[in-house]
Amino acid sequence: MTRIMGSNVKRLCLLTVVMGLGLGLCAQTTVQKDALQLYRNRQYDAAIAICEQEIKANPANMDAYSVLIWSLLRQKRYLQAEEKGLQARKENSYDIRIIEALGEAEYYLGKNDAALSYFQRYVSNARESEGDYVLSYYYMGEIYIKQSKFQHADIALTTAVRNKPERADYWTRLGYAREMCKEYTSAIEAYDKALSLNANLADAKSGKERCQSRL
């Protein structure tokens, strides 16, 4: 009888531990989902607060780091986003969400070489269907324009418009890159596409006129 009672007690203790672990994991998952939902609802301060708690409890929580940095970026707190991104990479240097977010932070901080390196690393590892894949090519195109590497910009922005053909602003910047390469006919084609999507784009209008005057 004593042996049976002892066995039951052990089973009860084991069940309690397992249930406790399960509840802990469930709570953590719920917190992460809550932070992501807050981010999607543009409640960035609340999302940041939850993520900071999660990171304090588990410094290797890349989900929390991702939502934290995205929230900081949306608030234009680029220095803090950079700081948190570098901190996250000490825990996991391969998480492509962190790599892309760091690219954005460096881009807005004017650190073009660093931003370009992060974006290149990101697109080489991301799936083409991922939302930030196209955005990364757009940023790369803008960086190449700043560096007067207009053929590189043409390639990057062509990739961007191929995946997001509805973006008139992408077509406008592609037209400009081609114009700077003196490819006036193809530049006009890009400007025309931009104007077909938004007839009021002043940059596309003036760009098309410049190219027409040079033909």
Order of alpha helices (4+ residues) and beta strands (2+ residues): alpha-alpha-alpha-alpha-alpha-alpha-alpha-alpha-alpha-alpha-alpha
